Amino acid sequence: MSSRRAFLVSLAGLCGLGVAGALGSLRYCARRSTATAARLDRLDVALERIHAPRTIGRAYRAGMDEPSLLAQLAEKPGLASAMEIDCPATRSVAIAEQIRSDFRDGDVRIEGRWVVSRSECIIAALRSA
């Protein structure tokens, strides 16, 4: 009996480790999938509303690497959720709401001659690379 019990306990422990490892890898994938290059093109609808997006993007990007820009993108719930929306019109509305929220909260920057929200800066910087 004790060898059977030891076997079952060992088997349960191995299964638990396997499940924990799988959940850990899924959590990592979920974090990475919120701002992948394949989904960044979904933010392009915002570029039409930004004056001089390349200039603003390059100025904001100066000295920043892509991982830090992606981290800033993840801090903006409206942008992160917009990348998951399939309908371009609905996505545009979600992005516009995040931009309005930035202005309302004073999260703006002066880049060149333009006063732009930090969300617009992040989008322009990621797409100007």
PyMOL commands that set and color helices and strands:
alter all, ss='L'
color gray80, all
select helices_A, chain A and resi 2-33+37-49+53-61+66-75+77-82+88-105+118-127
alter helices_A, ss='H'
color red, helices_A
select strands_A, chain A and resi 108-111+114-117
alter strands_A, ss='S'
color yellow, strands_A
deselect
rebuild
show_as cartoon
